[in-house]
Amino acid sequence: MALFKKRTAGKPGEWFYCLVHKKVEEGPECPAKDRFGPYASRQEAQHAMDTARERNLEWENDPRWHDAPAGGTEEG
């Protein structure tokens, strides 16, 4: 018996952004590994890459995410 039921059709109102086709989809059309979402609206899904870029910048500039030892420098 499978632990997780594979969902083949999305629910109306669930929006995804496909990273392969670079398009917004209502309901999951592409595999989970190739998409962001679900989003509550088409507009949110359309801005998925902008949201990801903003979050990446925040994380890159967050001192809690750096692996450098306290008071030291990173070896390179």
C-alpha positions as CSV (number, residue, x, y, z in Angstrom):
1,M,0.0,0.0,0.0
2,A,1.4,3.4,-1.0
3,L,2.0,5.9,1.8
4,F,1.0,8.9,-0.3
5,K,-1.7,9.0,-2.8
6,K,-0.5,10.5,-6.1
7,R,-2.7,13.5,-7.0
8,T,-3.2,13.6,-10.8
9,A,-5.6,16.5,-10.9
10,G,-5.5,19.9,-9.2
11,K,-8.2,21.6,-7.2
12,P,-9.9,24.6,-8.8
13,G,-8.3,27.7,-7.4
14,E,-4.9,26.2,-6.8
15,W,-2.2,27.9,-9.0
16,F,1.3,26.7,-9.7
17,Y,4.3,28.1,-11.6
18,C,6.0,25.5,-13.8
19,L,9.8,26.0,-13.8
20,V,10.3,23.9,-17.0
21,H,7.6,25.5,-19.2
22,K,7.8,28.9,-17.4
23,K,4.1,29.2,-17.2
24,V,1.3,29.4,-14.7
25,E,-0.9,26.4,-14.3
26,E,-4.3,25.9,-12.6
27,G,-3.9,22.7,-10.7
28,P,-0.7,20.7,-10.9
29,E,0.0,19.8,-14.5
30,C,3.7,19.2,-14.2
31,P,5.6,17.0,-11.6
32,A,6.1,18.6,-8.1
33,K,9.9,18.8,-8.7
34,D,9.3,21.2,-11.6
35,R,6.9,23.7,-10.0
36,F,6.4,26.2,-7.3
37,G,3.1,26.4,-5.4
38,P,0.3,26.1,-4.7
39,Y,-0.6,29.8,-4.7
40,A,-4.0,31.3,-3.9
41,S,-4.3,33.3,-7.1
42,R,-3.0,33.4,-10.7
43,Q,-1.3,36.7,-9.9
44,E,0.7,35.2,-7.0
45,A,1.8,32.3,-9.3
46,Q,2.8,34.8,-12.0
47,H,5.2,36.5,-9.5
48,A,6.6,33.2,-8.2
49,M,10.1,33.9,-9.6
50,D,10.2,37.4,-8.2
51,T,9.1,36.1,-4.8
52,A,11.8,33.4,-4.9
53,R,14.5,36.0,-5.9
54,E,13.4,38.3,-3.0
55,R,13.5,35.4,-0.5
56,N,16.9,34.3,-1.7
57,L,18.3,37.8,-1.3
58,E,16.9,37.9,2.3
59,W,18.4,34.6,3.1
60,E,21.8,35.5,1.6
61,N,21.9,38.6,3.7
62,D,20.7,37.0,6.9
63,P,23.7,36.4,9.3
64,R,22.0,33.4,10.8
65,W,22.4,31.5,7.5
66,H,26.2,32.0,7.1
67,D,28.5,29.1,8.0
68,A,31.6,31.2,8.9
69,P,32.7,30.7,12.5
70,A,31.9,33.6,14.9
71,G,34.7,36.2,14.7
72,G,36.5,34.4,11.9
73,T,36.6,34.4,8.2
74,E,35.5,31.8,5.7
75,E,38.2,29.7,4.2
76,G,38.2,29.7,0.4
